């Protein structure tokens, strides 16, 4: 079969996915790519010419590191800013041109469309990197250049550009104000990371074992973040019968797996804190998105789980794209989070510190569920659930900041205790972790508070899922 395929002449468009070929052809002819590419070459050539002139004037005193920062800053800004900004309009441009439906009718699934658009950006990034290789070679002949270090730096910029491009695709179909926040975040991240990368490049010294552990952890997290960003992009253009929510929830649980390695190998506490922060960020996004979903579900999504038997039926109750399933997902996923807190062996921390961290985690979880619990009790359905959730949390943060400012002046933390039932109490528990009396207040309060809120939502979720099972059984019998 392989021999028969090799015997036939294949054009370039026949080898790659049609969506990749289409996007590459359009992108390489676009004015923004041509102008940006030529400007990059112009500035790169200028930096090399200036370095060559400086070398010719005084070869003995010349050091390439004096002009090295400009070279890496140009490459970093193009890869970490220009390319991700292109990705932000990748899906929205198709929707505005009314060509998205045509692509979906061509037997291309939603995942293949989004993956093809991201792959085309990967091709453009590789083209930019290949185009700057001659300038890197000239720098090498000018002397005092570590080739392996440069290759490693290019590889890290390449991974960062791919990650930000996936984030741009995730933001592509969001409202304009969300895109604005995303562009601002990418701009700040790209500028700061490019500058920090230039300053710290080559200054971090670790053992081989530490490098392997950190590299494997970073590559795992990078892969999950890229997949998560592409899944978010898929959900914004997918049909109602497709369920990409389940995959996002599974990816969040996948981000918890490295914590097991960190706990078992006794890595530094900073590695665990970083990994838990990443998990909680993704988890918070998934929970807020899930709690703002309606109770409407397509029966095809339910049948996909029922095909797997009893296990699929139980799994579906946690992974359905409706808010009752999200409540059960929160309850189940809290178990490994709390387990990791108590399993990590840190001689400087005791039981009271673990209890305080658990309280902060419970307050954070309940804070995400509280807006939905209030609307469930009041039997009120807001027209814009996402806006209601965001407004509620912003109000809690403003109230907490106001009272915290007062306590900072009076130096009396007792004024903050009445806010124990506010979402910002998680921040209070983390910021005031040097106060031993907080454990006696926050741990029982978090348990009681979390039990009430979760019980209200679980009660509503139980009724909904029972009704859903009855409806599905009726549909199944008729079919």
C-alpha positions, 0 to 999 in steps of 0.5 A: 500500500505504501509502495503504491502511494509512493509510485504516484506523484503527489502534489503538496496540496494532496499531502496536507489537510485541505483546510491547512492548504487553504489557510496557508495559501490565504495567509502567505498572500495576505498583506499583513504577513508580507509586510511583517515578514519584510520588516522582520528581515529588514531589522534583522539585516540591520542588526547584523550589519551593525554588529559586523561593523562593530566587529570590523572596527575592534575585533578583540573587544567585540562581544556579540552579547552587546547586540544580542538582545535586539536580535532576540527581542525582534524574533520574540515579538514577531513570534509571541505577538504578531502570530498570536494576533493573527490567530485571534481573527482566524474563526471570526473572519470565517463567520463574518464571511459566511464560509464557516457553514460551507466548511462544515458541509465538506465532511470536515469536522469541527476539530479538523477545522480548528486544528487545520487553522492552528496548523497553518499558523504553525507553518507560518511560524516555522517559515519565520524561524527558517528565514532567520537562520542565516542571521543566526549563522552570521552571529555564530561566525562573529564569535562568542555564540553558544549554538546549543543555547541558541537552538534551545532559545528558538525552541522555547520561543517556538513553543510559546508562539504555538501556545499563544496562537492556540489562545488566540484561536480560543478567543476568536469567536468571543465578544469584542470586549473579551478579545480586547482583554485577550489582546491586552493580556497577550501584549503584556505577556509577550513584552514581559516574557521577551524582555525577561527571556533576554535578561535570564537567557543562559543564567539558570543553572540546574542539574540534569535530573532537575532539567528533565523533570522540569522539561517533562512537566512543562511539555505536559502542561504546554500540550494540555494548554494547547489542546484546551485552547483548541477545544474552546475554539471548537465549542464556539463554532460546533453544532449543538449535537457536539459536546466539547465540554466533556473534553475540557473537563477531562483536560483539567483532570489531566493537569492534576496528574503531574501533581502526583509526580511532584508529591511522590518525588518530593519536588520543591514546593514552588513546583506544586504551587505553580501546577495547582495554580494552573489547575485551578485556573483551568478548573475555574474557567470550566466551572464558570462556563458550566454553571452559566449553561442552560438545562437544555441538552441534545439527546444525541449527546446523551446517547453517546454516553449510553452506548458505553453501558452503565459506566457511560451512563454514570460518566455522562452525569458528570460530563453532560454540557449542562449546569447540573452535571457541572455541580457533580463534576465540582464535587468529585474533582474537589476530592483529588485537590484536597488529597494533594494538599494533605499528601504533600510532605512539607516539614515546615507546614503542619496540619493547621496550614493544610486545613487553612489551604483546604479552607481557601480551596473550598471557599474558591470552589463555593465562590464559583457555585454561589451565584447559581445557588442564589438564582436556584433558591430565588427561582430566577433565570438571568438573561445573561448568566455569564454577566451575572456571574462576573458582576457578582464576583467583581462586587465581592472583590470590591467589597472585600478590598474596601473592608481590607483597606479599612482593616489595614488602617485600623490594624484590626482583622476582626472586621474581615471576619463577617465577610467569611461568607463572601467569595473573596474569603479565599483570598483572605485565607491565603493572604492572612495565613500567618494568623493561627486563629483563622483556622479556627474560624475559616475551616469550620465556616468553609465546611458549613458554607460549602455544604449548604451551597453544594447541597442546594445545587446537588438537590436541583441537579439530582431532580434534573438528571432524574427527569433527563433519564426518564425522558431518554428512556421514553425516547429510547423505547420509541426508537 
